[in-house]
Amino acid sequence: MKSIKLILVLFAFSLLTLGSLPVKAQCSLCSSAVESNTANGGKTSNGLNHGIVYLLSAPYVAIAAIGLVWYKKYRRKDVDLNVPHDKLNLN
């Protein structure tokens, strides 16, 4: 039963991977404006690329901040376990 599930998962993953089509992520107006500005020696494409990186990094920074707050709030300090030093009988 595990092998059938594994085969189905691999088949679905291969369909998703191989069935993807390249797409344009910009509207036609934005794309033409950036292309014409770059052809004329403008720096608009650099600003567009920096904006994309900024928008891409924002969720990662937010998750890292939440993780840091969670770690600082819930970590334990000065925990005494009180474990006896006697041998344990596991029978």
N, C-alpha and C positions, 0 to 999 in steps of 0.2 A: 504494500500500500504506500510505503514511503517513496519507493522508486517512481510510482505513477505520479505522485504529487510533485516530486522533483522534476520529472520530465515536463509536466504541465507548467510549472513555474519557469523552467528554462525556455520552453516554447513561447510563453507569453513575453518573457524578457527579450527574446530574440525578435519577436514581432514588433515590439516597441522600439527596439534599437534599429533594426533594419528598415522599418517602415517610416522613419522620420524623413521629412522633406525640409530642405533649406528654406528659410523664410527671411524676409526683410523686417527688421525690428523698428524701422522708422517709417513715418508716413512719407508720401512722395514729395510733399513740399519741404519737409525737413531735410530729406536726402538730397534733393536738388539744390537747396540753399547751401548745404555744407560742401557739396561737390564743387559748385561754382565758386564759393569763397576760397576753397583750398586751391583750385586751379589758378585763381588770381593772386595767390600768395597770402591769403588771410590766415588767421590763427583760430578761427571758429571751431575747427575740428578738435583742437586741443582742449578747448573749454568743454565741448560736448563729451569728450572722452573722460575728462576729470569729473564731470557731473555724473556720468554713468558709474564710475568707480565709487564716488561718494554715496550714491543711492544703493549700490551693491553692498557697501561696508556697513551701512547703518543698522540692519538687522543683527549682524554679528556683534557689533558693539553693544547693542541693547541686550542681547542674550548674555554676553560676557559680564555686563554690569549686574544683571539679575543673578547670575551665578556667583559673583563675588559677594553680593549682599547676602545671598542664601548661605554661602560658606561662612561668612563672618558671624551671621546670626545663630546658626545651628551647630557650630563646632563646640565641642565640650572642652572645658579647661579644668585642670586639676581633678581628674577622675581617679578615684581609688577603687580598684576592682575587688579587693579583699579576697584574693584567691589563697586557699590553704596550701601549705607546702607539703602536704601528705601525698603519698603515692596513691594513684587512682587504680581501682580494680575494675576493669572493663568487662568482666565475665558476667 
